[in-house]
Amino acid sequence: MNRSKAILASLRLTNSLLSTRLSSCRLLFTRVNHFSDLYSFTLLNQSNTSHFVNIAHQRLSFSTNSNSIVELILAYDWSDELENKLEELNPKMSHEIVIYVLKKLDKDPEKASAFFDWVCDKNGFRPSSSIYSMMLRILVNNESMKQFWIVLRKMKEQKCCIDEETYNTILGVLKKAKMDSDVVALYHFHDRMVQENAAVSVVKKVVDVLLGTDWCDKVKKELEGMKIELSDDFVIRVLRELRNYPLKALSFFNWVAEYTGSEHNAIMYNAILRVLAQRDSKEEFWSVVELMKNAGHEMDFDTYIKISRQFHKFKMMNDAVRLFEFMMDGPYKPSVQECSLLLRIISLGENPDLDLVFRVAKKYEATGNFLSKPVYDGIHRSLTRVGRFDEAEKIMKVMKNAGYEPDNITYGQLVFGLCKARRFEEASRVLDEMEENGCIPDIMTWTTLIKGHCIANEVDKALMCFAKMMEKNIDADADLLEVLINGFLHQKRVKGAYELLVGMVEKSHIRPWQSTFKFLIEKLLGVSKLEEAMNLLRLMKKQNYPPYPEPFVQYISKFGTVEDASEFLKALSVKEYPSSSAYLYVFQSFFNEGRHSEARDLLYKCPHHIRKNSKISELFGSAKSDTVAVHSGKQSNV
């Protein structure tokens, strides 16, 4: 409690805490007599006679050959016995099935590697560059680097190249894990792979031809004259190079079938779909999806994941939902995690489209799945964000009946929606209701409530909530501090924001985010609060953050004194003196502002080694020459 009192004391410095307290009473919802047609879906019959097995509400129905393979591999250690069981399934190993199984095993490199070896060595399966790339991404970790290098060499022997996306991803993983020897080895191996692969230069020539002009007979004749060996890997690489030109990629894709006189396989279809999944080519994308379906091929699971993420990125949510529905009708169904992620992405929009939300939930349920809590939360989140609180309450009841008690995530969504609708008293009462129901509000729920007030420019009420939170002995964190600081700054209460941050650091020992320090420093200097900004710089240093000199140098060189510059340089370094480059930066800024005399005065205050630094001596020498030249010019004009 002493710490709470100390924090309250620091908050009073903001002269904005109010003495009034919120009364507590239960939050009442308007009851509705029935669901609208939009919510007509319900849980499937969960009685003992249910046809579907539900384990943790997250497992896929093992109704397809690929799912049976995954189930077997996950259930047993790899052995001859397991291989015999797999062979009894008599699986026909297609590109799509191998991709699906590997995707399901991507958290278990050992089993993924064993399956890959089995399917290649004993089933005669020839991997595409896409499958090789997936295997490399799975195997790039300390425990499986031996298998990683074996797969990479096999890939080279098959004359396949790593695509740039996979190469950069693997490099990033190795660097993050500080596996320096593997980083160097991969650099050299990749360079050799590119140099020794004769197709690399041919790919570039083909791409240059395609980008040189619009598609026409002349382009087709030029391509035909090259006598290209149009292997799967070659075509995939050309399509990847044309990823920013989807319609040109489609023209090349169609020409390949025309030139070879053969139907495209699943590998080709998946490659072109990845390129076409963009705003400007979505009509072509869906046309090719239909062609692929009619040809008896399936979108592989890795392609689905990548395209789905691309639709999310470009906010193409109608297409993302349509794609989800398409996959749910096929053999490689998205998991509950994919379903809940899609609902989350939809719900985080400014005004979530409820039709899309319920299309996803109904489709997921219609294929024999139970709605899990994350799925319910996705529906509930969308309803609260658009202010449909009566329906949101109804969803909570259905969720409870399904065995899922509302938690801080569920209630936090309700709090956010009520704050968005500016129903602040009800939002505050939700936390009282939570406690009555045995769900103690955590720091994230409190932060949601406080942030809702701050966004609505109700900072004083936000501070009241903050005080109430501390009375409950809940410690604040860097996220909450940033929310409050931003609330103060939005009201241009810069000094209050500064006093709040200092009080929280000194009395509550919170470590603010580096971005919070930086933003507040900029705002302080914007209102000429150099001393306060300098104090934050010292606090940053105590928190082991790197220095943030730029706004100080800009401010001091324009408005500051020599003493200000000297104090800044002392505050900048943990050592006795900052580096010579820091001094050089300050001197140069003074010169740029035409304040040569201040620069010289500062130089006289500097330690001997700085005054004798060659670059600094050169700077002052050139500045002196420029001054003489200016004076000479003026005299000659006279």
N, C-alpha and C positions, 0 to 999 in steps of 0.2 A: 504493500500500500504506500510506503514511502516513495517508491519510484513513481507511482501514479500521481501522488501529490506534487512531486517535482515537475512532472510533465504538465500538470494543470497550471502550475505557477508560470511555466514558460509560455503557456498558451495565453495567459492573461496579458502578456506583453503585446499581443496582437490587438489589444483593446477591442476585440470583437466577440468575445464569448458573452453570451446572454445568460441571465440568471434564471430564466424560465425553464421549466422542465416539462417534458412530454408526459401526458397522462397515458395510462396503458389500458387498453380494452381489446377485446377480440375483434379481428378483422371479419366483417360480414360480407359475404358474396351474394349477389343476386342469383337466386336459384332459377334454373330453367326446367321446364316440365319434360323436355325430351331433347335428344340430339337432333341437329339439323341433318339433312341428307348428307352433308359433307362428312359427318362423323358416324355414318351408319355402319362402318366397319367395327367389329368387336373382336375380342380374342377368340381363337378357335377353341372348340370344346376341349377342356383340359382334363376330362375324366379318364379313368383307367382304360377305357375302351378307345382312347385316341389312337389314330393310325400312325401318328408321328412320334418319334422319340425325341425328347427335348432334354439335353444335358447342358445345364448352365445357360440355357436359352441362346446359345451361340454356335452350336454345331451345325454343319451342313448335313442335309439328308444324303446319305451315301447310296444314291440311286443310280449313279453312272459308273462306268468302268474306271474313269479317272479318280473318282472319289474312293472307290474300293481300293485302288492302288495306294492312295494316300493313307487310308485307314490302316492298311496292312503295315506299311513302312513305319508309321508312327507307333504301332502297337508292339513291334518286335525289334530286337537288335538285328543288325544285318548279319545274315548267315546263309548257308546253303539251303537250310530249311525255308527261310523267307523267300529266297529266290525260287524255290520249287512252288511255294504258294502263289507267287506272282505269275509264274508260268502257267499255273492252273487256270488263272483268269483268262489266259489266251489273249493278252492285250495286243491290239494293233497300234503300235506306237506312232502316232502322228505328231507333227510339229506342235499342234495345239495342246495335246495331252501332256507332252513332255514339259512344255512351258508351264502348264497348270500345276503339275506335280512339283516342279522345282520351286514355283512361287510359294506353294504351301510348305515347302521344306527350307525356305530361305533363312530361318532362324536356327537351323541345325545343319551346319556345313558338312559334318561327317556323313550324315545320311544322304544329303543332297549329292555329295561326291560319290558315294557308293551307288546310288541310283543312276547317276550319270554314267559311271563306268559300266554298270550292268546293261543299261539300255543301248550303249554304244558297242560294247564288246560282244555281248551275247545275243542282242536282238538286231544287230547290223544297222542300227539307226545312225544316220549321218547328220550331225548337228549343223544348224545354220549359224551364221555369225551372231544372230540375235540370241540364240541359246548359249553360245560360247560367252557372249558378253554378260548374260545373266549369271552364268556359273562363276565368272571372274568376280562379279560384285558380291556373290555369296561367300566366296572363299577368301576374300581379302581381309584376313585377320591373323593375329599371331599364331593361333592354333592350327591353321590350315594353309599356311603359306607354301608348304611343300606341294600340296595338291594344286594350289594356285599356279605355280610355275609349270607343273606338268600340263595343266589345261592350256596355259598360254602357249607352250611349245607345240601342243597338238593343233592349236588354232593356226599357228604359223605354218605348220606342215600342210594343213588343209587350204593354205593360201587365203586365209581369212584375216582381215585387219580389224583392230579394235576401233570402234567409232570414237569420235572426239568426246562425246558426252560420257561414255563409259571410262575412257582413259583419264579424263579430268576428275571424275568421281573417285576412281581408284587412287589416283595421286593424292587427292585430298584426304582420303582415309589413311593412307600410309604416312603422310606428313603429320596428321593430327596424332597418330600413334607413335610418332617419332621413330619410325622404322627407316632410318636414313639410308642404310645399305640397300634396302629394297627399293627405295625411291630412285637411287642412282642406277640400280640394275634395270628398273622399268624404263627409265629415260633411254638408256642404251639399247635395250631390247626393242622398244617401240621404234626408235630411229632405224634400226637394222630391218625391222619388219616392213617399214614403209619403203626403205631404199631397195630392198630385195623383191618387193612385190611389184611386178611389171604392170599390173593393172592400175596402179595408182595414177600414173601419167595418162593412161587411156581414159580413166574416169574424168580427169581434169579436162581433157580435150573434148569429151562428149558434153560436159557441163558448159564449157565455153561456147560450143556450137549452139546449145539450147538457149543460152542467155543472150546470144548475139543478135537474135532477131525473133520475130513472132513465128509461131509454128506454121509451117507451110511445106509444100512439096520439095522445095529446095533443101530444107532442113532434113527431111526424110532421106533424100538422095545422098546428102552428105554423110548421114549416119550409116546408111547402107554401104557406102563406099569404104567405111572404116573396117568392115569385116570383123565386127566385135564378137567375142565369145560371151554371150549373154547368160552368164551363170547367175544363180540366185544372189550370191554375194555381190557380184558386180552391179546388178540392177539396184539392190538395196543401197549400195554406196552412192550411186548416182542420185537416187531419190532423196537420200539424206542431204546431199549437197544442194538440192533444190528445195529444201524445206521452207525457204522464204519466198518461193515462187510456186505455190501449190498447183496452179493451173498448168504451168509448164511441166511440172512433175507428172500430172495426169496425162498430158499429151504423150510424154515419153512412155509412160506405163501402157497406154493403149497401143502405141506403136510396137512395143516389144511383143505383144500377143500377135499383132498383125504380121510382123516380120518373121517370127519364129513359127507361126502357124499353129501354135499350141495354146491351150487354156492356161490362165494363171493359176498357180497353186496357192495354198493358204499363206505361205511365207510372203509372197508378192502382195497379196491382198492386204495383209496386216501392215506391211511396210508403207504402202500408199495411203492407207487410212490414217496412219500417224502423221503424215504430211498434210492431208486434207482437213484435219480437225482444227479449222480456223474459221473466223467470222466470214471472211470473204469467199470461202470455198465450202461452206457447210452444206449447201444444196448438192454439190458434187460428192461430198462425203457420204451423205445418206443414199445417194444413187449407187455408189460403189458398195455400200453395206448391203443393199438389196441384191446387187449382182453377185456378191460373194455368197450370200445366203442361198440364192437360186443355183449357184454352182456347187452347193453342198459343202461349203467350207464354213468354219467358225472363226470369230474374232478370238485371238488367244488372250489369256488372262493378263499377261504383261502389257499387251497393247491396250486393253481396257483400262488398266490402272493409269497408264501414261496419258491416254486421251481424256479420261475423266479428270485428271489433274489439270490438263490443258483447258478443258471447258471451265473448270473452276477459276483458273487464272484469268481467263478472258470474260468471266461472268456470263457465260453462255449456259445459264441454268436450265432453260427449257431443253436444250440439247443434252445436258448432263443427265436429266431425268429420263429422257427418251432412251438414252444409251443404257441406263440402269435397267429400264424395263426390257429392252432388247436382250440384255445379258441374262436377266432373270428367266427369260423364256428359253434359254439355251442350256447346254450341259455344264457350262463353267460359271456358275452363279456367284455373284458378289457375296461376300461374307457380311455378317452383322456389323462388323467394324466399318465396312465400306458403306453400308446402309446408313449407319448413324453419322458417319462423316459427311455424307451427302446432305442429310437433314440439317446438320450443323452449318454447313456452308450456306444453304438456302436461308436458314433462320438468322444468320448474321447480316443479311442484307438490310438496307434501311427500312424497306417495307416488304417483308417476306411474302412470297406468293403462296397462299394456303393451298391452292389447287395443286401446286407442285409437291408440297409437303405431303398431302394425303394420297397423291398418286404413288409416291415412293412407299409410304407405309402400307397401303392396300396391296401393292404389287408384292412387297416382301412377304406379307401375311398370306397372300393368295397362293404362294408357292410352297406352303406347308411349314412356314416358320412362325414361331411365337415372337411377339414384339418384346424386345428386351428393354431394360430401363433406359439405356442410352437412346433407343428409338423413341420411347415415350418422352424423354427429355427434349429430343429434337422437335417433336410435335408441340409440346408445351412451350418451348422457347419461342417458336414462331407465333403462337397464339398470344402470348404475353407481349411480344414486341409490337403487335398490331392492335393491342388494346382490347382483345377479346377475352376478358377476364372470366366471364361466366363459363364460356366453353373450356377455358384453361382449368377451372376448378373441376369441371366434369371429367376432363382427361386425368386429373390427379386421382379422382375417385376410381376410374377404370384401372389406373395404374396400381392403386392400392389393392383392388380386387384381384389383380394379377399377381399379388405378392410382393410388390415393390413399394416400400415406404418412401415418401418424399424425404430428400436429404438437403444439405446445404446447396447443392447444385440446383435442385428443383425450386427451392424457395428463393435462391438468389436470382433466378430467372424472373420470378414473380416480382421481386423487389425492383429489378431493373425496369421491367415493363411499367410498373406503377410510377416510378420516378420519371420515366419517359413521358407518361401521360400527365405528369405534374400532380399526381395524387400522393403527395409526400407523407401526409399523416397516415394513410393506409399502408404505405410502404414501411414506415417505422413500426406500425403495429404488427406487421408480418413477423418481425423478429420476436415480439412478445408471444405471438401464436406459436412460433417454432419452439420456444422454450416450454410452453404448456404441453406441446406434443412430444416433448422429450428429445428434440433435435436442437442442440446448442449451436447458435450462430457462430461461425468461425470468422477468421480475419477477412476471408474473401467476401463473405456475405456482408460484413460491415463495410468493407471497401466499396462494394457495389452500391450500398445505400448512400454512403458519403459522396461517392463520385456522381451519383444521380443528382444530388443537391448542387454540387459544384457546377455540373454541366448546365443546370438551370439557373446558374448565377445566384444560388441561395447559399452563399459561403457561411454565413452566420449560423444557419440551421445545420449545415454540414459539421460545424464545430461543436454544436450541441450534441449531435450524434457521436462525434468523436469523444467528447467528454463522457457520454454515457457508456461508450465502449470501454474506456479506461476504467470506469467504475466496476465493470465486469471482469477486471484483471486480464484483459486481452491485450497483448503487446502489439504495438504498431510495427509496421515494416516499411521497407523502402518504397514499395508500390503505393501504399496508403499515403506516405509522406509526399510523394510526387503528385498524387491526386490533389492533396490540400494546397501544395505550393502552386500548382497550375490554377487552382480556384482563386487564390489570392491574386496571382498575376493577371488573370482574366479581368479582375476588378481594378487593376492597376494599383494594387496595394503591395508595392514592391518591398517597402520596409517591413510590413507585417510578415511577408513571405520569408524574408531574411531572418527575422527574429524567431519565427517558428522553426526554421531549419536548424539554426544554431542551438535553440533550446532542446530540440529533439536529439541532436548529436551529443550535446554535453550532458544532458540529464537522463536521456533514455538510451544512449549509446547506440543509436541507429546508425547504420552506414548507408547514407543516401546513394542513389545511382549516380554514376559519373555524369550522365546526361542531365540530371537535376541540378548538380553543381554548375555545369556549363551554362545551362539556360538561365539560371538565376544570376550568375555573374554578368552575362550579357545584359540582362534587364537592369541590374544595379548600375552598371556603367552608362546605360542609356539615360539614367536620371542623375548622373554625376555623383554616384555613391562609391567613390573609389576606395575609401577606407574599408567599407563593408565588403566590397568585392575582393579586396586584398586579404581580408580575414578568411573569406571562403577559399581563396587560393591556398592559404596556410592549412585550412581544415582538409582540403583535398590531399595535400602532402601527407598529413597525418594518417589519412585513410589509404595511403599507398597508391593513389591514383597518379597517372602521369601529369606533368604540368600542362596548363592551358594558357599559353602566353599571348596568343593572337589578339584577342579583344583588348587586353591591357596595353600592348604595344601600340595598337591603333589609337586608343584613347589618350595615352600619355604623350605620344608624339604630337598630338593635336592640341591637347588642353592641359597636360600635366607639367609639373615643374621638374627640375633636376633632382630634387629630393624625392619626388614621387618615383622617378625612374630608378633611383638608387635603392629605395625601399622595395620596389617591385623585383629587382634583380636579386636582392637578398632573400625574398620570399620564394623565389623561383626554384631554388636548389636545396637539396638536403645537405650538400657539402657547404664549406665556408664560402665558396664563390661558384656561381654558375659557369657553364662552358663559355669559351670565347665566342662561339657561334651565337649564343644568346646576346652577348654584348654587341656583336656585329649587327644583329637583327635590330636592336634598339637604336644604335647609331644611324643605321641606314634609314630607319623610319623618321628620325629627327631631320636628317638631310632631305628626305623626300617632302617633308612639310616646310622646308626652307628655314628650319630652326638650327642653323649652324652653331650659333654661340652656345645654345643649350647643350648641343652635342659635345662641344669642346669642354664646357664646364663639367659635364659628366665624365669625360675622359680623364680630367685631372683628379677626380675622386676614385678612379679605378685602381686596382692593384697593379704593381709594376709589370707583371707578366702579360696583362691585358694591353697596357700601353705600348708594349714592345711587340705585340703580335703582328706578324707581317701583313695579314689581310686588313687588319684595323688601321695600321700605319698607311697602307696603300689607299684605303678609303679616305682617310683624312688628307692625304697628299693630293689625291685627285680632286677632292672637294675644295682644297685651297687653290689649286690651279684654275678650277672653274670660277671661283670668286674673283681671282685676279683678272681672268679673261673678261668677265662681265664688267668689272670696273674699267678696264682698258677700253672696252667697246664704248662705254658711256663717255669717257674722256675724249675719244676720237670723234664722237658725234658732236660733242661740244665744239 
